[in-house]
C-alpha cells in the first residue's frame, strides 16, 4: 500500500510541475522572485539601535492604549450599572 501512495504523489506532483512549466507559471514565478530580490537589495534596513528604539515605542504604545481601553471599559461598566 505504501508503494501505491508514493507513486500516486509522485504522479500528482510531477503532473502539477509539468502543467505549471507548460503554461509558463514557473517562469513567471522565477521572474517574480528575481524582481523581489532586486527590490529588497534597494531597501535600507534599520540598525540594531533603531530597531530596539522602535520596539520600545511600539511596546509603550500598546501598553498605553491597553490601559486606556481597560479604564474606558471600567468607566462605562460603572456608568451602566448606575443607570440600571
C-alpha positions, -999 to 999 in steps of 0.1 A, spaced: 0 0 0 29 24 7 42 20 -28 8 30 -42 8 63 -23 43 70 -32 36 65 -69 4 85 -66 20 115 -51 50 114 -75 25 114 -104 4 142 -88 34 164 -81 51 156 -114 19 164 -133 14 197 -114 50 206 -122 46 197 -159 14 218 -161 29 248 -144 60 245 -167 39 242 -198 17 272 -190 47 294 -181 38 298 -145 72 286 -133 89 312 -154 66 339 -141 73 328 -105 111 328 -111 109 363 -125 88 374 -95 114 360 -71 142 377 -90 125 411 -90 117 407 -53 153 400 -46 164 431 -66 139 453 -47 150 440 -13 186 449 -22 175 486 -26 159 487 9 176 503 38 173 482 69 173 498 104 203 495 126 201 474 158 197 506 179 169 519 157 152 486 159 154 485 197 141 520 199 112 513 176 103 482 196 102 502 228 80 528 213 56 501 200 55 483 233 48 515 252 21 525 228 4 491 232 5 494 270 -9 529 269 -37 520 245 -45 489 265 -46 508 298 -69 534 282 -92 507 269 -94 490 303 -102 523 320 -128 533 295 -144 498 298 -145 501 336 -159 536 334 -187 525 310 -195 495 331 -197 516 362 -220 541 344 -242 513 330 -246 497 364 -256 531 380 -282 537 353 -299 503 356 
